[in-house]
Structure formats: C-alpha cells, structure tokens
C-alpha cells in the first residue's frame, strides 16, 4: 500500500494512493496555508468513520437488516499540548430502516471496531517508521 504526496508550494499537499484517487490537504490561512483542502487530522476521523461504516453496512446486510438510512458522527478531542493528537473519539452511529434490531446494530459496530476495521486497529497499534532523506 502506497501514498504519494505532492506539495503545492505553501502548506498544502495533494495525496494519491493505490486507488488513483486524489485528496487535497491544506491548513488554515492563519497557519500559513491557503485553506484549500481538508485538514490532515480531519482525514483521520474521515478514515475511521468510512472504514467502520463500510464494515457495519456489510455486516448489517449479512444480518438481513433492511437499512434505509445510515450516518456516522465523529467528534475527536485533541490534546492541548503539541503534537495535539486526538486523545478520544466519540462516535454516534445512526441507523434507520424497517424492523431494525438495535442489538444487531450494536453487535455490528462492536465487530467493526474490535475485529474488522483496519483504521481502528491502526490507531491502537505501535507504528514503526523509517525516514530517508534524499
């Protein structure tokens, strides 16, 4: 799995991964950017929600739940000190449809966040890295 980022000359980057889809990232004008893209830390919340959401949708489909509406709200709490990492994420899963079983939804969410979602697992992992400067 790879990602390539191209700098815009200020504080922004365009990221492209194996899928070929691009994402524009930038910081606020107050921080020296152009405010022309999503913030990198926002992407972390987007990734967690998207990964878990896909899992939950798949699991509920297999459980034959007739989901008509599904949304996820994520609220990340950041540390006050640098690196101002996310210290807590509050997730609200909203599922509506015909004869939805709340226990099945709870179970699907639990399975996603503890077993299937690679983003959630990565957030709980010790990540090693190598830095090469060319």
C-alpha positions as a Markdown table, in Angstrom:
| # | Residue | x | y | z |
|---|---|---|---|---|
| 1 | Unk | 0.0 | 0.0 | 0.0 |
| 2 | Unk | 1.5 | 3.3 | -1.1 |
| 3 | Unk | 0.7 | 7.0 | -0.9 |
| 4 | Unk | 2.4 | 9.8 | -2.8 |
| 5 | Unk | 2.1 | 13.5 | -1.8 |
| 6 | Unk | 2.9 | 16.5 | -4.0 |
| 7 | Unk | 3.5 | 19.9 | -2.3 |
| 8 | Unk | 1.6 | 23.0 | -3.5 |
| 9 | Unk | 4.4 | 25.4 | -2.6 |
| 10 | Unk | 2.8 | 26.7 | 0.6 |
| 11 | Unk | 1.4 | 24.3 | 3.2 |
| 12 | Unk | -0.8 | 22.1 | 1.1 |
| 13 | Unk | -0.4 | 18.6 | -0.4 |
| 14 | Unk | -2.3 | 16.5 | -2.9 |
| 15 | Unk | -2.2 | 12.9 | -1.9 |
| 16 | Unk | -2.7 | 10.0 | -4.3 |
| 17 | Unk | -2.8 | 6.4 | -3.2 |
| 18 | Unk | -3.1 | 3.0 | -4.9 |
| 19 | Unk | -6.7 | 3.6 | -5.9 |
| 20 | Unk | -5.6 | 6.6 | -8.0 |
| 21 | Unk | -8.0 | 9.0 | -6.3 |
| 22 | Unk | -6.5 | 12.3 | -5.1 |
| 23 | Unk | -7.2 | 14.2 | -1.9 |
| 24 | Unk | -6.3 | 17.8 | -1.4 |
| 25 | Unk | -5.0 | 18.7 | 2.1 |
| 26 | Unk | -4.1 | 22.1 | 3.4 |
| 27 | Unk | -4.0 | 24.1 | 6.6 |
| 28 | Unk | -5.9 | 27.3 | 7.5 |
| 29 | Unk | -4.7 | 30.7 | 6.3 |
| 30 | Unk | -3.9 | 31.6 | 9.9 |
| 31 | Unk | -1.4 | 28.7 | 9.9 |
| 32 | Unk | 0.2 | 29.7 | 6.6 |
| 33 | Unk | -1.9 | 27.7 | 4.2 |
| 34 | Unk | -4.4 | 28.6 | 1.6 |
| 35 | Unk | -7.4 | 26.8 | 3.3 |
| 36 | Unk | -7.8 | 24.9 | 0.0 |
| 37 | Unk | -8.3 | 21.4 | 1.3 |
| 38 | Unk | -9.3 | 19.1 | 4.2 |
| 39 | Unk | -7.1 | 19.2 | 7.3 |
| 40 | Unk | -4.9 | 16.1 | 7.7 |
| 41 | Unk | -6.3 | 15.3 | 11.2 |
| 42 | Unk | -9.8 | 15.6 | 9.8 |
| 43 | Unk | -8.8 | 12.8 | 7.4 |
| 44 | Unk | -8.1 | 10.6 | 10.3 |
| 45 | Unk | -11.6 | 10.9 | 11.5 |
| 46 | Unk | -13.0 | 10.5 | 8.0 |
| 47 | Unk | -10.9 | 7.4 | 7.6 |
| 48 | Unk | -12.1 | 5.9 | 10.8 |
| 49 | Unk | -15.8 | 6.6 | 10.0 |
| 50 | Unk | -15.5 | 5.4 | 6.5 |
| 51 | Unk | -13.8 | 2.2 | 7.4 |
| 52 | Unk | -16.1 | 1.3 | 10.3 |
| 53 | Unk | -19.2 | 2.5 | 8.3 |
| 54 | Unk | -18.3 | 0.1 | 5.4 |
| 55 | Unk | -17.9 | -2.7 | 7.8 |
| 56 | Unk | -21.2 | -2.0 | 9.6 |
| 57 | Unk | -23.1 | -1.7 | 6.3 |
| 58 | Unk | -21.7 | -5.0 | 5.2 |
| 59 | Unk | -22.4 | -6.8 | 8.5 |
| 60 | Unk | -26.0 | -5.4 | 8.7 |
| 61 | Unk | -26.6 | -6.5 | 5.1 |
| 62 | Unk | -25.5 | -10.1 | 6.0 |
| 63 | Unk | -27.7 | -9.9 | 9.1 |
| 64 | Unk | -30.6 | -9.1 | 6.7 |
| 65 | Unk | -31.3 | -5.7 | 8.3 |
| 66 | Unk | -33.3 | -3.5 | 6.0 |
| 67 | Unk | -31.2 | -0.3 | 6.4 |
| 68 | Unk | -32.7 | 2.7 | 4.7 |
| 69 | Unk | -30.6 | 5.5 | 6.3 |
| 70 | Unk | -27.2 | 5.3 | 7.9 |
| 71 | Unk | -24.9 | 8.0 | 9.1 |
| 72 | Unk | -22.0 | 8.3 | 11.5 |
| 73 | Unk | -21.0 | 11.4 | 13.5 |
| 74 | Unk | -17.5 | 11.5 | 14.9 |
| 75 | Unk | -16.2 | 14.0 | 17.5 |
| 76 | Unk | -12.5 | 14.0 | 18.2 |
| 77 | Unk | -11.0 | 15.5 | 21.3 |
| 78 | Unk | -7.5 | 16.9 | 20.8 |
| 79 | Unk | -4.7 | 17.2 | 23.4 |
| 80 | Unk | -3.8 | 20.8 | 24.4 |
| 81 | Unk | -0.1 | 20.3 | 24.0 |
| 82 | Unk | 1.8 | 19.5 | 20.8 |
| 83 | Unk | 1.5 | 17.3 | 18.9 |
| 84 | Unk | -2.1 | 18.0 | 19.8 |
| 85 | Unk | -3.0 | 14.4 | 18.9 |
| 86 | Unk | -6.5 | 13.0 | 19.1 |
| 87 | Unk | -7.0 | 11.5 | 22.5 |
| 88 | Unk | -10.6 | 10.4 | 22.3 |
| 89 | Unk | -13.1 | 9.8 | 19.6 |
| 90 | Unk | -16.9 | 9.8 | 20.3 |
| 91 | Unk | -18.8 | 8.0 | 17.5 |
| 92 | Unk | -22.6 | 8.1 | 17.0 |
| 93 | Unk | -24.0 | 5.5 | 14.6 |
| 94 | Unk | -27.5 | 6.4 | 13.3 |
| 95 | Unk | -29.3 | 3.6 | 11.6 |
| 96 | Unk | -32.9 | 3.6 | 10.4 |
| 97 | Unk | -35.0 | 1.3 | 8.4 |
| 98 | Unk | -37.7 | -1.3 | 8.5 |
| 99 | Unk | -37.6 | -3.6 | 11.6 |
| 100 | Unk | -34.0 | -2.7 | 12.5 |
| 101 | Unk | -32.8 | -4.7 | 15.6 |
| 102 | Unk | -30.8 | -2.3 | 17.8 |
| 103 | Unk | -28.8 | -5.2 | 19.3 |
| 104 | Unk | -27.7 | -6.3 | 15.8 |
| 105 | Unk | -26.6 | -2.8 | 15.1 |
| 106 | Unk | -24.6 | -2.7 | 18.4 |
| 107 | Unk | -23.1 | -6.0 | 17.6 |
| 108 | Unk | -22.1 | -4.9 | 14.0 |
| 109 | Unk | -20.5 | -1.8 | 15.4 |
| 110 | Unk | -18.6 | -3.8 | 18.0 |
| 111 | Unk | -17.4 | -6.3 | 15.4 |
| 112 | Unk | -16.2 | -3.4 | 13.2 |
| 113 | Unk | -14.3 | -1.5 | 15.9 |
| 114 | Unk | -12.7 | -4.6 | 17.6 |
| 115 | Unk | -12.2 | -7.0 | 14.7 |
| 116 | Unk | -12.6 | -5.7 | 11.2 |
| 117 | Unk | -11.8 | -2.0 | 10.8 |
| 118 | Unk | -8.1 | -1.7 | 9.8 |
| 119 | Unk | -8.2 | 2.1 | 10.7 |
| 120 | Unk | -9.4 | 1.5 | 14.2 |
| 121 | Unk | -6.8 | -1.3 | 14.7 |
| 122 | Unk | -4.1 | 1.0 | 13.3 |
| 123 | Unk | -5.0 | 3.8 | 15.7 |
| 124 | Unk | -4.3 | 1.3 | 18.5 |
| 125 | Unk | -1.1 | 0.0 | 17.1 |
| 126 | Unk | 2.6 | 0.8 | 17.7 |
| 127 | Unk | 3.6 | 2.0 | 14.2 |
| 128 | Unk | 7.2 | 1.8 | 13.2 |
| 129 | Unk | 8.7 | 4.1 | 10.6 |
| 130 | Unk | 11.8 | 4.7 | 8.6 |
| 131 | Unk | 12.9 | 8.1 | 7.5 |
| 132 | Unk | 15.1 | 8.5 | 4.4 |
| 133 | Unk | 16.0 | 12.0 | 3.2 |
| 134 | Unk | 17.0 | 12.3 | -0.4 |
